[in-house]
C-alpha cells in the first residue's frame, strides 16, 4: 500500500494543523476569546470532543489574562503540567509556575491528614500571599479540596483551570468547581490531563503575547 505524505515545511506544520482543525470543525464558530483555547486543546489532543466539553464562566479568559498581567502565579497539580507551561512568557509579566507535589512538607501534611498530596498542594497554595491561577490536570482530589477551601474563605483564585482526567470523582469534582463564584475553564466529563491544563495556560499566554487586546 502506497502512503501519501502531505508535503509541509517544518515551520508550517502548526499552521497547517490549525487549518485542518478549522476545516474539520465544519464552519463551527466560538466566542472570539474562547476560540484559541478550544482549538489549542484539540491541537494538543487530536480530540474534537473539546469543542463540546470545554466550559467557560463569563469572561473567564479575560479574567485569566488580567491576572497574568498583574503577576499571577500558576499553581499546577503535576510537575508535567508545570513543565509544559511557557514560563518565559509568564515571567515576563512577573509570574511563575509552581507545583508542590514533590515538597517534603506537602508529603508530610498528606500523611498526617490521610489526604492526597494533590489536596495538600491546594492547602499550601492557600497559604501563599499571591494572586493565583490554579491549573489541575490530573487529580480530582485537588479540585475537591480547592472547592472546600473556597467555601472556607481560605483561597480565592483569579481563575481555576479544572481539567483532571480519569474515572473516580473526576466528573463530580469539575461540577463542584462550576458551582463556585470563581472564574473557571473546565473540561466537563472524564477527559482532560496535564497536557490540557498546560495547553490552556499557554493559550492565555499566547493571546497576551500576540497583543490581541484582552
Buried (B, 14 or more C-beta within 10 A) or exposed (E): EEEEEEEEEEEEEEEEBBEEBBEEBEEEEBEEBBBBBBBBBBBBBEEBBBBEBBBBBEEBBBBBBBBBEEBBBBBBBBBBBBEBBBBEBBEEBEBBBBBBBEBEEBBEBBEEEEBBBBBBBBBBBBEEEEBBBBBBBBBBBBBBBBBBBBEEEBBEBBBBBBBBBBEEBBBEBBBBBBEBEBBBBBBBBBBBBBBBBBBBBBBBBBBBBEEEEB
